[in-house]
Amino acid sequence: MIRADSAFPSRGFAEQFLAVVTSAIPLSGCCFYRVDEGRHVLDHQLLNLSSYWKQRYYHHFWRVDPLHPKRVSDASCRLQVFSRETAEENLGTLEYFEQFLKPQNTAYQTELYFWLGTRMVAGASLLRSASEGAFTTQNIDFLDKFVAFTERNLFFLNEEEEWTCDGFAEMTPREREIASFIGEAMCNKEIGRRLNIELPTVKTHVSRVLAKAGARSRAEFIKKLRSR
């Protein structure tokens, strides 16, 4: 069985986190996501970001994202900053900046990572435009302390049940996201509205998720998720 749990609530915590951060630091956009045991990201929650670029990220740019959780090896790393200047220092990251961040009018990105012991369980992307300027020393200090505070109080914030799923390792990032929504008993229309995708596309993803999990129905799938 592949565990796909997160110690963070998938919605409540993310919404509170984004509200606190955006009230403290001016941002052009931000998102919160969960991280599974294989360092795959799922269940992105966006604020002031286009779903078009989320789809583009899933389609290609996660592979060249220098801040992706898979590229973080140090469990003490809670924060990384990325900009045009850092991209020029590492030419392998220019594609991500020029073709993904720049078209969104993003000049600076700060990535936050949340850990439970030695396991990364969630992350957040904070974006600023050139007119908003780089993240200041005070911004970075606040974010570092806020992430550390959140980790220390992690168990008090935990509201989400852990779940498991056969075939989870074979699912694509989008299918893992769909799987989490099925586990929360969301219908196809709700999933479509949440991800801004058409109903036939949702049905296709759901069918693939059920097939990979070896479930004949949503009810059987949810039962599998909640069994240990």
Summary of the structure (lengths in Angstrom):
residues: 228
radius of gyration: 17.6
end to end distance: 8.5
largest distance: 53.1
contacts: 680
relative contact order: 0.16
helix: 50%
strand: 18%
